Amino acid sequence: PEMRPVPGGGLHVVLEDHFANHQGNDLFDSEKVPYRNFRVKKSATLMELMETLSETLNYPVEQLRPWPFNQRTNQTYRPTVIDMEADMNKSVQELAENENPWTIFLETADVENGQKALPHFDKDSDVLLFFKRYDPKSKSISVSWPISLLRRRYIWCWREGMELLSSSKRKNGTSQMADVSS
């Protein structure tokens, strides 16, 4: 195979549970997160990368979606979208824009709840949202949202979005959502 797990490799993979209970402005602590590391040939295609991640993590390719991280001017990391259909034959080097190591969030299907594949993501009309929860008792912020409805940490931005937020407020026992944006 073109890629193999190695310590300190050229691809750093962040999984969903790496966001849990992180305190701070960012989604995760880049100094402390236990990355899954892979050495990647520069010429490997996105399809080859997906196949290797599928084999290594025991998920079918259709249950995986990579989100490359971009570092913003305020030194926080945010995921960006890859056009999975148009970019499947592009090299990892091209997609990573020569960044080494290349850090991605690897979204996985919720197989525990019967999800067979990730839904199609339309980069022009869909959005990936991460929710932070403020706990007034401990005065702490965490990315981990303890509501099963939000386990996937994203919602498709249709009218159901507001219904989902209202439902989460009821389940969380709050009447208001705190503004924790920075």
Summary of the structure (lengths in Angstrom):
residues: 182
radius of gyration: 17.2
end to end distance: 42.5
largest distance: 52.4
contacts: 447
relative contact order: 0.17
helix: 23%
strand: 21%
